[in-house]
């Protein structure tokens, strides 16, 4: 039960951090800081479903803001390591050892991100009420079921 809450909180934290990075990148690239992101609607729906108050939202935002540089660095490293892995796989002289080495770099960054998500979880979880935590757990369970069904559908289609 705690694991589900942790995973969900961390997923929300990562999504929000990723959206922060995307928003920052979009603002830096275009000079347009008012351009809305589509992911913002997803966060607003989650906020409404959980019943997050303006005060809670401000507290959560402050926690993300305090980790912004670290999140930005981690997301950049993740993108770069995944890109390097893709290049290792597609390289003319690709072999198992080069792909494993590139994959290990991705795994290392993902481990660093998991630790960062843990840090954010320990800061954000106390902001939520027990009812909000329960709702979040229910949302996570629904998301897990959706992914499980999608994996099964894909497996069935590949088997045909």
Secondary structure, 3 states (H helix, E strand, C coil): CHHHHHHHHHHHHHHHHHHHHHHHHHHHHHCCCCCCCCHHHHHHHHHHHHCCCHHHHHHHHHHHHHCHHHHHHHHHHHHHHHHHHHHHHHCCCCCHHHHHHHHHHHHHHHHHHHHHHHHHHHHHHHHCCHHHHHHHHHHHHHHHHHHHHHHHHHHHHHHC
